[in-house]
Amino acid sequence: MEFLLTATTTFAGTLLALGFIEVTAENLAVWNSGHVSGYFWNIEPDPNGSEAERLAFDLAGTPLARSDMELCRIVERN
């Protein structure tokens, strides 16, 4: 009886610990992806700016040429 109780308690504890680790990892992944996407996609295009701003200017083209399809072509090209 003691063995069954110990085995059941160990199994339940392991499941809870693994569940906690899984949920924590998912929450951290969501937070990191939101933080990183905001960091990389908020670069304003500037032909005289930093290297990242010049690259954004080269990829974006003129403001009138921007559309969803243009963004898809930029992403596919890289």
C-alpha positions in Angstrom: 0.0 0.0 0.0 2.8 2.4 0.8 4.4 1.7 -2.5 1.2 2.5 -4.4 0.7 5.7 -2.5 4.3 6.8 -3.0 4.2 6.0 -6.7 0.9 7.8 -7.2 2.1 10.9 -5.3 5.4 10.9 -7.3 3.5 10.6 -10.6 1.1 13.4 -9.8 3.9 15.6 -8.6 5.9 15.0 -11.7 2.9 15.8 -13.9 2.3 19.0 -12.0 5.9 20.1 -12.3 6.1 19.3 -16.0 2.8 21.2 -16.5 4.2 24.2 -14.7 7.3 24.1 -16.8 5.3 23.8 -20.0 3.0 26.7 -19.2 5.8 28.9 -18.1 7.8 28.2 -21.3 4.7 29.0 -23.5 4.1 32.3 -21.6 7.8 33.3 -21.9 7.7 32.4 -25.6 4.7 34.6 -26.2 6.2 37.5 -24.3 9.5 37.2 -26.0 8.0 37.1 -29.5 5.9 40.1 -28.8 8.9 42.0 -27.4 11.2 41.1 -30.3 8.6 41.8 -33.0 8.1 45.2 -31.6 11.8 45.8 -31.5 12.5 44.8 -35.1 9.4 45.9 -36.9 9.3 49.5 -35.5 12.3 50.8 -37.5 11.4 54.0 -39.4 12.8 54.2 -42.9 15.4 57.0 -43.2 17.9 57.3 -46.1 20.3 59.2 -43.9 19.8 57.3 -40.7 21.5 54.2 -39.1 22.2 51.1 -41.1 18.9 49.5 -40.0 17.0 52.7 -41.0 18.7 52.8 -44.4 17.9 49.1 -44.9 14.3 49.8 -44.0 14.2 52.7 -46.5 15.7 50.4 -49.2 13.2 47.6 -48.6 10.1 49.9 -48.1 10.5 52.0 -51.3 8.3 55.0 -51.6 5.5 55.4 -49.1 2.9 55.2 -51.9 4.2 51.8 -53.0 3.6 50.1 -49.7 0.8 47.5 -49.5 0.2 44.1 -48.0 1.6 42.4 -51.1 4.7 44.6 -51.0 5.3 43.5 -47.4 4.9 39.9 -48.5 7.5 40.3 -51.2 9.9 41.9 -48.7 9.5 39.0 -46.3 9.9 36.4 -49.0 13.0 38.1 -50.5 14.8 37.9 -47.2 
